[in-house]
Structure formats: structure tokens, C-alpha cells
């Protein structure tokens, strides 16, 4: 029996299909038979070489993985055949941060990142270095949804959690609060639903995007207002429309930027209420810089935070939330492994509506 893998052999170029022996579980780890692997914007950055100091040649990309346990080291809290999703951000496993599931903040700065610098899910089988990174998938959660949760779902969930204390504080003093989510792609559609589940009742959710079709999907996901930020909409007009949509406060109490390019970064700062929270998520700005007037930033008591995925305990909380059936996944399209490079090009061009997954 052999496994198929799509290996990175040149930045920006199609993957090389290889066939290899099915691996066995490493000590303390597992091998997962991949059922679905999400196709993420981070995979685009990895393919294009934006992460070249982190992503070596010959790596199998694909960090959003769900499947069944194929092989596992003795003593692990799973058995062959269990349905699992993979938390791909492994650390040293021994420091106090890793012990509580905050491996993205590993104190030894160890990065065992499946699908980034270790072989991932664009393969029939994925080697997981530590079985503690596996999360059970309840029967009520579809596997194509489960594969999206460790990255896009968790990132959006954590972003909403990041702004939650600020929104709660505003809601104590005003019955007319609004939050802004920039970007109505896969993460934005997750974010809308998580905002509706986690934020205080009555807080309105506004979605901004450059694409009318994506804004229509945002309305279907439950957002209260949409803003078209197309190329023909100048900054003053966009800011004025956003302030009007915000109601009596005339500003958003918090915003999540799932795009995060200079234009969106600077526009959010113009729309944010005094004391508001600005959460940075997107990586589309790559090496670009954003700027804010420093004195006005201080006088406006703006807050800013960034989100890199979330913790392992948060993923377990998210899985439990999904099991309740209160949150629906974004539209999901299925693609064969052979087409993954083409899907990444479509994602890069903004042609993917919702989320794309590889079905193995």
C-alpha cells in the first residue's frame, strides 16, 4: 500500500505527486488517514515562498486536516479508527505553555507545524508528532467541516474572543453597538456566526467586502448590514457609509480585519470608536506597512491585537460548539488531490466562495 503526496518542489510552481510507503506512528504520535484537507490562504503564502524561511522544499502542505486514526503509539488516548481533527501547531511539548495547549507560544520557540514545516494533509496519510494534538470529532460534525476548524474556524473564533471583553464593556453602557468584520470569505463567514453566538444580544454585525456575491453570503450567514468596499468607492465615502451603519454611536466598538492590507488597516482606524478594539488577522498585506496618526491613536484610546490561530483548549471548545449545530460552516467545495494546485490559484485570485477542501 502506498500513499500519494503533493510535495513542494519549487516556489510558485505545481506540486510534484509522489508515492511512498504508508508511515508508522512516531513515539508518542500518530498517523492519520486523511479524509479531508482544507485549502487555506496560508497554503498560498507557503506555495509562493512568502514563508520560505519556515517552509522547506519537499514539504507536503495542507495544515487543515480531518480523518481517522490509522496508527498510534501505545498509551495515547485514542484508538485506530477514531474520527479526529489535527491541531497542527505543535511545540516542544514540555514547557509550561505547551502543557496547557498554548503551543503557538512555545517557550522554546519549537515549531512542529504540520503542513507548514512538517508534512501535512495534501497526502493520503499525515504523520502527527504528538497524539495530544488530536481532537475528537463528534458524530454530529461532518468531516469536511471538521478539517476547517483547526485553522480558519479557530482563527475566526479566537478573533471574536479577542474583541469580546471590549464589546461586553461597551454593551453595558449602550444598547446600540456594532462591530465590523472586514472580509466575507471563509473566515469572515465563520466570524459572523461566532459573533452572533458569543457577543452580547443586540450587538449588530457589519460585514465589508469588495465582492457583492460574498456580501450576499454574509447576509445569509446572519450579518445585519453589508458595506461594499469596491475599487470605485473612495475612502471618505466608505468611512461615511460605515459610520452611518453603526447607528447612534457613529463608530464601531470593535473590528476584525480578515484581509489586513494597508487600506483596510487605515480605514478601520477611522471608523473605530474611542476605546474600540482593532483585531488584525489577515496575512494579505505580507510585508506592507500600515500607519496610524500616533497622537490620535492615544487620544482615541484605541486598542489593537493580533490573532495567530488559537489554543488547543479553544479548538476543543469550538468543536463542542459545532457539535450543538448552532453554527453552520461556510459553503464548502470538494476537490481531488490532483487539482490542489489549481484550487490554490483560484483562492489566490479570489474565485473561491466560502471554503475549498481536498477530498481524499
C-alpha beads as a LAMMPS data file, in Angstrom:
LAMMPS data file: protein, C-alpha beads

360 atoms
359 bonds

1 atom types
1 bond types

-500.0 500.0 xlo xhi
-500.0 500.0 ylo yhi
-500.0 500.0 zlo zhi

Masses

1 110.0

Atoms # bond

1 1 1 0.000 0.000 0.000
2 1 1 1.319 3.432 -0.899
3 1 1 0.376 6.961 -0.013
4 1 1 0.093 9.799 -2.512
5 1 1 1.582 13.137 -1.525
6 1 1 1.759 16.525 -3.231
7 1 1 5.245 17.853 -2.499
8 1 1 6.512 21.408 -2.833
9 1 1 9.472 21.290 -5.241
10 1 1 9.626 24.915 -6.399
11 1 1 8.019 28.042 -5.005
12 1 1 5.100 29.211 -7.102
13 1 1 5.085 26.083 -9.279
14 1 1 2.808 22.997 -9.364
15 1 1 3.410 20.326 -6.752
16 1 1 5.085 17.033 -7.550
17 1 1 2.947 13.945 -6.979
18 1 1 4.936 11.269 -5.140
19 1 1 4.054 7.755 -4.000
20 1 1 5.604 6.417 -0.818
21 1 1 5.137 3.728 1.785
22 1 1 2.471 4.410 4.394
23 1 1 4.293 5.672 7.521
24 1 1 4.047 4.284 11.037
25 1 1 3.349 6.338 14.135
26 1 1 6.347 8.027 15.792
27 1 1 6.896 7.634 19.521
28 1 1 4.112 9.489 21.290
29 1 1 2.476 10.338 17.969
30 1 1 0.037 9.046 15.401
31 1 1 -0.647 8.607 11.712
32 1 1 -3.960 9.978 10.477
33 1 1 -5.593 8.688 7.297
34 1 1 -6.618 11.960 5.711
35 1 1 -10.261 12.223 4.722
36 1 1 -10.403 15.954 4.050
37 1 1 -7.739 18.688 3.933
38 1 1 -8.722 22.342 3.828
39 1 1 -7.161 24.690 1.280
40 1 1 -6.137 27.845 3.126
41 1 1 -4.659 31.245 2.212
42 1 1 -1.655 30.258 4.324
43 1 1 -1.059 27.457 1.810
44 1 1 -0.967 30.121 -0.918
45 1 1 1.693 32.030 1.034
46 1 1 3.661 28.808 1.605
47 1 1 3.475 27.874 -2.067
48 1 1 4.509 31.346 -3.215
49 1 1 7.540 31.470 -0.920
50 1 1 6.284 34.157 1.457
51 1 1 7.146 31.790 4.333
52 1 1 10.311 30.397 2.741
53 1 1 12.326 30.689 5.966
54 1 1 9.770 28.388 7.576
55 1 1 8.590 26.147 4.713
56 1 1 11.369 23.924 3.304
57 1 1 11.390 22.338 -0.115
58 1 1 9.829 18.853 -0.413
59 1 1 7.266 19.667 2.277
60 1 1 3.703 18.393 1.871
61 1 1 1.461 21.387 2.554
62 1 1 -2.079 21.246 3.933
63 1 1 -2.489 22.071 7.621
64 1 1 -6.286 21.742 7.929
65 1 1 -6.718 18.000 8.417
66 1 1 -9.512 15.673 9.454
67 1 1 -9.533 11.914 9.143
68 1 1 -9.306 8.688 11.101
69 1 1 -6.514 7.338 13.256
70 1 1 -4.571 4.802 11.171
71 1 1 -1.731 4.064 13.592
72 1 1 -0.961 5.363 17.059
73 1 1 1.676 4.924 19.747
74 1 1 0.685 2.821 22.741
75 1 1 -0.609 4.809 25.675
76 1 1 -2.299 7.536 23.664
77 1 1 -5.893 8.444 24.464
78 1 1 -7.118 7.399 21.007
79 1 1 -7.537 4.174 19.080
80 1 1 -7.345 3.156 15.433
81 1 1 -10.475 4.271 13.595
82 1 1 -11.268 7.279 15.808
83 1 1 -12.511 10.369 13.937
84 1 1 -10.120 13.242 14.598
85 1 1 -9.103 16.716 13.547
86 1 1 -5.466 17.805 13.820
87 1 1 -4.292 20.827 15.784
88 1 1 -1.292 21.484 13.580
89 1 1 0.727 23.901 15.743
90 1 1 2.973 21.551 17.700
91 1 1 5.621 22.942 20.054
92 1 1 8.251 21.368 22.284
93 1 1 5.522 19.602 24.242
94 1 1 7.294 20.076 27.552
95 1 1 7.288 23.757 28.502
96 1 1 4.523 25.254 30.649
97 1 1 2.876 26.866 27.612
98 1 1 2.760 23.626 25.643
99 1 1 1.474 21.708 28.655
100 1 1 -1.677 23.868 28.709
101 1 1 -2.166 23.733 24.937
102 1 1 -0.719 27.144 24.071
103 1 1 1.816 25.687 21.673
104 1 1 1.850 28.745 19.395
105 1 1 3.580 30.473 22.326
106 1 1 6.049 27.609 22.994
107 1 1 8.691 28.982 25.357
108 1 1 11.425 27.139 23.452
109 1 1 10.098 28.511 20.147
110 1 1 9.841 24.995 18.724
111 1 1 7.661 24.815 15.628
112 1 1 6.455 21.342 14.686
113 1 1 3.835 22.715 12.319
114 1 1 2.096 20.016 10.315
115 1 1 1.556 21.200 6.744
116 1 1 3.929 24.141 7.194
117 1 1 7.396 22.815 8.052
118 1 1 6.341 19.186 8.530
119 1 1 4.449 17.050 6.012
120 1 1 0.731 17.782 6.072
121 1 1 -2.649 16.891 4.688
122 1 1 -2.204 17.078 0.910
123 1 1 -1.448 13.387 1.275
124 1 1 -3.370 10.210 1.974
125 1 1 -1.684 9.899 5.378
126 1 1 -0.326 12.548 7.769
127 1 1 2.254 11.962 10.500
128 1 1 1.308 13.698 13.754
129 1 1 4.305 14.133 16.102
130 1 1 2.245 14.233 19.312
131 1 1 -1.084 12.448 19.782
132 1 1 -2.115 15.215 22.207
133 1 1 -2.603 17.398 19.113
134 1 1 -5.560 15.259 18.008
135 1 1 -9.101 16.396 18.788
136 1 1 -12.070 14.060 18.643
137 1 1 -14.723 14.842 16.053
138 1 1 -18.263 14.237 17.349
139 1 1 -20.661 12.301 15.134
140 1 1 -22.753 15.450 14.705
141 1 1 -19.877 17.293 12.967
142 1 1 -19.247 16.460 9.298
143 1 1 -15.635 15.649 8.474
144 1 1 -15.355 18.257 5.714
145 1 1 -16.384 20.824 8.334
146 1 1 -14.069 19.356 10.970
147 1 1 -10.974 19.812 8.804
148 1 1 -11.630 23.568 8.658
149 1 1 -11.881 24.077 12.399
150 1 1 -8.188 23.871 13.458
151 1 1 -7.223 26.861 11.284
152 1 1 -9.895 29.024 9.653
153 1 1 -12.623 28.189 12.151
154 1 1 -10.347 28.528 15.168
155 1 1 -8.794 31.756 13.897
156 1 1 -12.200 33.393 13.455
157 1 1 -13.381 32.041 16.810
158 1 1 -10.310 33.400 18.597
159 1 1 -10.643 36.756 16.841
160 1 1 -14.184 37.146 18.164
161 1 1 -12.990 36.057 21.630
162 1 1 -10.253 38.715 21.384
163 1 1 -12.759 41.548 20.974
164 1 1 -15.362 40.080 23.345
165 1 1 -14.303 41.900 26.567
166 1 1 -14.286 45.276 24.786
167 1 1 -17.700 44.672 23.220
168 1 1 -19.135 43.486 26.537
169 1 1 -17.906 46.671 28.216
170 1 1 -19.463 48.901 25.533
171 1 1 -22.727 46.960 25.696
172 1 1 -23.049 47.771 29.406
173 1 1 -23.333 51.454 28.526
174 1 1 -25.045 51.471 25.122
175 1 1 -27.867 49.456 23.614
176 1 1 -26.739 50.437 20.122
177 1 1 -23.375 48.763 19.499
178 1 1 -21.961 47.489 16.219
179 1 1 -18.871 45.522 15.233
180 1 1 -17.241 45.411 11.805
181 1 1 -15.815 42.326 10.108
182 1 1 -13.706 43.118 7.036
183 1 1 -13.616 40.290 4.504
184 1 1 -16.545 37.975 3.761
185 1 1 -14.586 34.948 2.608
186 1 1 -14.352 31.730 4.592
187 1 1 -13.014 33.332 7.778
188 1 1 -15.445 36.216 7.573
189 1 1 -18.433 33.873 7.274
190 1 1 -17.222 31.934 10.319
191 1 1 -16.679 35.218 12.158
192 1 1 -20.231 36.459 11.545
193 1 1 -21.737 33.365 13.117
194 1 1 -19.332 33.279 16.051
195 1 1 -20.056 36.957 16.700
196 1 1 -23.778 36.169 16.807
197 1 1 -23.154 33.289 19.219
198 1 1 -20.615 34.905 21.544
199 1 1 -21.281 38.657 21.637
200 1 1 -23.974 40.227 23.832
201 1 1 -27.502 40.082 22.409
202 1 1 -28.376 43.072 20.282
203 1 1 -24.852 43.855 19.086
204 1 1 -25.098 44.363 15.336
205 1 1 -22.602 42.752 12.964
206 1 1 -21.495 44.644 9.848
207 1 1 -19.568 42.958 7.031
208 1 1 -17.412 44.760 4.438
209 1 1 -16.020 43.261 1.245
210 1 1 -15.152 44.172 -2.347
211 1 1 -17.407 41.452 -3.792
212 1 1 -21.222 41.632 -3.895
213 1 1 -21.561 37.847 -4.060
214 1 1 -19.545 37.467 -0.874
215 1 1 -21.639 40.150 0.810
216 1 1 -24.768 38.225 -0.158
217 1 1 -23.257 35.163 1.534
218 1 1 -22.522 37.333 4.583
219 1 1 -26.195 38.319 4.789
220 1 1 -27.158 34.648 4.585
221 1 1 -24.707 33.914 7.415
222 1 1 -26.576 36.379 9.622
223 1 1 -24.848 39.767 9.450
224 1 1 -27.068 42.814 9.930
225 1 1 -25.503 45.241 7.444
226 1 1 -23.128 44.959 4.495
227 1 1 -20.727 47.506 3.037
228 1 1 -19.329 47.311 -0.487
229 1 1 -15.714 48.456 -0.433
230 1 1 -15.030 48.149 -4.160
231 1 1 -12.225 49.879 -6.024
232 1 1 -14.589 52.634 -7.167
233 1 1 -15.546 53.515 -3.558
234 1 1 -13.276 56.258 -2.238
235 1 1 -12.123 56.288 1.371
236 1 1 -14.281 59.211 2.530
237 1 1 -17.421 57.605 1.088
238 1 1 -16.599 54.226 2.633
239 1 1 -15.946 55.747 6.054
240 1 1 -19.150 57.820 5.949
241 1 1 -21.247 54.790 4.955
242 1 1 -19.704 52.695 7.728
243 1 1 -20.347 55.376 10.349
244 1 1 -23.972 55.634 9.231
245 1 1 -24.408 51.860 9.502
246 1 1 -23.071 51.966 13.063
247 1 1 -26.169 53.711 14.449
248 1 1 -26.188 56.242 17.283
249 1 1 -22.521 55.763 18.253
250 1 1 -21.423 56.583 14.714
251 1 1 -18.459 54.225 15.080
252 1 1 -17.767 50.517 15.554
253 1 1 -16.825 49.388 19.038
254 1 1 -14.590 46.660 17.603
255 1 1 -13.400 45.442 14.223
256 1 1 -11.750 42.299 12.872
257 1 1 -9.655 42.639 9.726
258 1 1 -9.622 39.287 7.953
259 1 1 -7.879 40.970 4.987
260 1 1 -5.301 43.196 6.682
261 1 1 -3.769 45.281 3.923
262 1 1 -2.774 48.928 4.442
263 1 1 -6.059 50.266 3.026
264 1 1 -8.261 48.184 5.338
265 1 1 -5.983 48.730 8.342
266 1 1 -6.092 52.516 7.989
267 1 1 -9.816 52.645 7.178
268 1 1 -10.728 50.678 10.287
269 1 1 -8.821 53.155 12.436
270 1 1 -11.032 55.936 11.016
271 1 1 -14.219 54.043 11.888
272 1 1 -13.263 52.780 15.361
273 1 1 -14.956 54.250 18.430
274 1 1 -12.987 55.817 21.263
275 1 1 -11.695 52.872 23.287
276 1 1 -12.500 50.436 20.471
277 1 1 -10.629 47.209 19.671
278 1 1 -8.927 46.577 16.321
279 1 1 -8.114 42.869 15.748
280 1 1 -5.629 42.003 12.979
281 1 1 -5.976 38.572 11.401
282 1 1 -5.342 38.543 7.644
283 1 1 -1.936 37.988 6.058
284 1 1 -2.673 39.501 2.650
285 1 1 -0.556 42.569 3.400
286 1 1 2.537 40.311 3.546
287 1 1 5.441 42.781 4.022
288 1 1 3.431 46.001 3.616
289 1 1 3.191 48.604 6.372
290 1 1 0.104 50.239 7.847
291 1 1 0.158 53.570 9.626
292 1 1 -1.960 55.439 12.155
293 1 1 -1.655 59.017 13.467
294 1 1 0.070 58.279 16.761
295 1 1 -1.325 61.145 18.819
296 1 1 -4.895 60.454 17.719
297 1 1 -4.400 56.765 18.403
298 1 1 -3.504 57.564 22.015
299 1 1 -6.179 60.234 22.463
300 1 1 -8.755 57.866 20.990
301 1 1 -7.663 55.108 23.419
302 1 1 -7.700 52.623 20.566
303 1 1 -6.698 49.062 21.314
304 1 1 -5.025 46.682 18.901
305 1 1 -4.326 42.968 18.958
306 1 1 -3.368 40.249 16.533
307 1 1 -4.505 36.658 16.275
308 1 1 -2.499 33.640 15.124
309 1 1 -4.991 30.792 15.181
310 1 1 -5.889 29.883 18.769
311 1 1 -5.044 27.420 21.508
312 1 1 -5.728 23.695 21.701
313 1 1 -8.292 24.185 24.511
314 1 1 -10.061 26.753 22.335
315 1 1 -10.233 24.219 19.489
316 1 1 -11.886 21.729 21.828
317 1 1 -14.383 24.412 22.907
318 1 1 -15.040 25.220 19.261
319 1 1 -15.586 21.560 18.404
320 1 1 -18.145 21.342 21.220
321 1 1 -19.908 24.462 19.901
322 1 1 -20.056 22.994 16.404
323 1 1 -21.473 19.753 17.792
324 1 1 -24.507 21.711 19.047
325 1 1 -25.431 22.558 15.461
326 1 1 -25.814 26.288 16.138
327 1 1 -23.091 27.301 13.674
328 1 1 -23.091 26.271 10.039
329 1 1 -19.850 26.046 8.039
330 1 1 -19.273 28.360 5.086
331 1 1 -20.137 26.887 1.673
332 1 1 -17.667 24.038 1.059
333 1 1 -16.479 22.820 -2.340
334 1 1 -14.754 19.424 -2.702
335 1 1 -11.747 18.837 -4.984
336 1 1 -9.500 15.857 -5.813
337 1 1 -5.888 15.805 -4.638
338 1 1 -4.615 16.140 -8.215
339 1 1 -6.297 19.556 -8.518
340 1 1 -4.957 21.168 -5.341
341 1 1 -2.513 23.488 -7.151
342 1 1 -5.314 24.829 -9.365
343 1 1 -7.545 25.346 -6.339
344 1 1 -4.784 27.385 -4.688
345 1 1 -4.582 29.580 -7.778
346 1 1 -8.344 30.130 -7.674
347 1 1 -8.113 31.002 -3.982
348 1 1 -5.330 33.473 -4.687
349 1 1 -7.462 35.087 -7.408
350 1 1 -10.458 35.419 -5.075
351 1 1 -12.547 32.914 -7.032
352 1 1 -13.297 30.558 -4.146
353 1 1 -16.634 31.207 -2.441
354 1 1 -16.570 30.021 1.145
355 1 1 -14.009 27.265 1.674
356 1 1 -12.401 24.658 -0.593
357 1 1 -11.299 21.263 0.676
358 1 1 -9.399 18.357 -0.825
359 1 1 -11.295 15.081 -0.558
360 1 1 -9.028 12.050 -0.318

Bonds

1 1 1 2
2 1 2 3
3 1 3 4
4 1 4 5
5 1 5 6
6 1 6 7
7 1 7 8
8 1 8 9
9 1 9 10
10 1 10 11
11 1 11 12
12 1 12 13
13 1 13 14
14 1 14 15
15 1 15 16
16 1 16 17
17 1 17 18
18 1 18 19
19 1 19 20
20 1 20 21
21 1 21 22
22 1 22 23
23 1 23 24
24 1 24 25
25 1 25 26
26 1 26 27
27 1 27 28
28 1 28 29
29 1 29 30
30 1 30 31
31 1 31 32
32 1 32 33
33 1 33 34
34 1 34 35
35 1 35 36
36 1 36 37
37 1 37 38
38 1 38 39
39 1 39 40
40 1 40 41
41 1 41 42
42 1 42 43
43 1 43 44
44 1 44 45
45 1 45 46
46 1 46 47
47 1 47 48
48 1 48 49
49 1 49 50
50 1 50 51
51 1 51 52
52 1 52 53
53 1 53 54
54 1 54 55
55 1 55 56
56 1 56 57
57 1 57 58
58 1 58 59
59 1 59 60
60 1 60 61
61 1 61 62
62 1 62 63
63 1 63 64
64 1 64 65
65 1 65 66
66 1 66 67
67 1 67 68
68 1 68 69
69 1 69 70
70 1 70 71
71 1 71 72
72 1 72 73
73 1 73 74
74 1 74 75
75 1 75 76
76 1 76 77
77 1 77 78
78 1 78 79
79 1 79 80
80 1 80 81
81 1 81 82
82 1 82 83
83 1 83 84
84 1 84 85
85 1 85 86
86 1 86 87
87 1 87 88
88 1 88 89
89 1 89 90
90 1 90 91
91 1 91 92
92 1 92 93
93 1 93 94
94 1 94 95
95 1 95 96
96 1 96 97
97 1 97 98
98 1 98 99
99 1 99 100
100 1 100 101
101 1 101 102
102 1 102 103
103 1 103 104
104 1 104 105
105 1 105 106
106 1 106 107
107 1 107 108
108 1 108 109
109 1 109 110
110 1 110 111
111 1 111 112
112 1 112 113
113 1 113 114
114 1 114 115
115 1 115 116
116 1 116 117
117 1 117 118
118 1 118 119
119 1 119 120
120 1 120 121
121 1 121 122
122 1 122 123
123 1 123 124
124 1 124 125
125 1 125 126
126 1 126 127
127 1 127 128
128 1 128 129
129 1 129 130
130 1 130 131
131 1 131 132
132 1 132 133
133 1 133 134
134 1 134 135
135 1 135 136
136 1 136 137
137 1 137 138
138 1 138 139
139 1 139 140
140 1 140 141
141 1 141 142
142 1 142 143
143 1 143 144
144 1 144 145
145 1 145 146
146 1 146 147
147 1 147 148
148 1 148 149
149 1 149 150
150 1 150 151
151 1 151 152
152 1 152 153
153 1 153 154
154 1 154 155
155 1 155 156
156 1 156 157
157 1 157 158
158 1 158 159
159 1 159 160
160 1 160 161
161 1 161 162
162 1 162 163
163 1 163 164
164 1 164 165
165 1 165 166
166 1 166 167
167 1 167 168
168 1 168 169
169 1 169 170
170 1 170 171
171 1 171 172
172 1 172 173
173 1 173 174
174 1 174 175
175 1 175 176
176 1 176 177
177 1 177 178
178 1 178 179
179 1 179 180
180 1 180 181
181 1 181 182
182 1 182 183
183 1 183 184
184 1 184 185
185 1 185 186
186 1 186 187
187 1 187 188
188 1 188 189
189 1 189 190
190 1 190 191
191 1 191 192
192 1 192 193
193 1 193 194
194 1 194 195
195 1 195 196
196 1 196 197
197 1 197 198
198 1 198 199
199 1 199 200
200 1 200 201
201 1 201 202
202 1 202 203
203 1 203 204
204 1 204 205
205 1 205 206
206 1 206 207
207 1 207 208
208 1 208 209
209 1 209 210
210 1 210 211
211 1 211 212
212 1 212 213
213 1 213 214
214 1 214 215
215 1 215 216
216 1 216 217
217 1 217 218
218 1 218 219
219 1 219 220
220 1 220 221
221 1 221 222
222 1 222 223
223 1 223 224
224 1 224 225
225 1 225 226
226 1 226 227
227 1 227 228
228 1 228 229
229 1 229 230
230 1 230 231
231 1 231 232
232 1 232 233
233 1 233 234
234 1 234 235
235 1 235 236
236 1 236 237
237 1 237 238
238 1 238 239
239 1 239 240
240 1 240 241
241 1 241 242
242 1 242 243
243 1 243 244
244 1 244 245
245 1 245 246
246 1 246 247
247 1 247 248
248 1 248 249
249 1 249 250
250 1 250 251
251 1 251 252
252 1 252 253
253 1 253 254
254 1 254 255
255 1 255 256
256 1 256 257
257 1 257 258
258 1 258 259
259 1 259 260
260 1 260 261
261 1 261 262
262 1 262 263
263 1 263 264
264 1 264 265
265 1 265 266
266 1 266 267
267 1 267 268
268 1 268 269
269 1 269 270
270 1 270 271
271 1 271 272
272 1 272 273
273 1 273 274
274 1 274 275
275 1 275 276
276 1 276 277
277 1 277 278
278 1 278 279
279 1 279 280
280 1 280 281
281 1 281 282
282 1 282 283
283 1 283 284
284 1 284 285
285 1 285 286
286 1 286 287
287 1 287 288
288 1 288 289
289 1 289 290
290 1 290 291
291 1 291 292
292 1 292 293
293 1 293 294
294 1 294 295
295 1 295 296
296 1 296 297
297 1 297 298
298 1 298 299
299 1 299 300
300 1 300 301
301 1 301 302
302 1 302 303
303 1 303 304
304 1 304 305
305 1 305 306
306 1 306 307
307 1 307 308
308 1 308 309
309 1 309 310
310 1 310 311
311 1 311 312
312 1 312 313
313 1 313 314
314 1 314 315
315 1 315 316
316 1 316 317
317 1 317 318
318 1 318 319
319 1 319 320
320 1 320 321
321 1 321 322
322 1 322 323
323 1 323 324
324 1 324 325
325 1 325 326
326 1 326 327
327 1 327 328
328 1 328 329
329 1 329 330
330 1 330 331
331 1 331 332
332 1 332 333
333 1 333 334
334 1 334 335
335 1 335 336
336 1 336 337
337 1 337 338
338 1 338 339
339 1 339 340
340 1 340 341
341 1 341 342
342 1 342 343
343 1 343 344
344 1 344 345
345 1 345 346
346 1 346 347
347 1 347 348
348 1 348 349
349 1 349 350
350 1 350 351
351 1 351 352
352 1 352 353
353 1 353 354
354 1 354 355
355 1 355 356
356 1 356 357
357 1 357 358
358 1 358 359
359 1 359 360
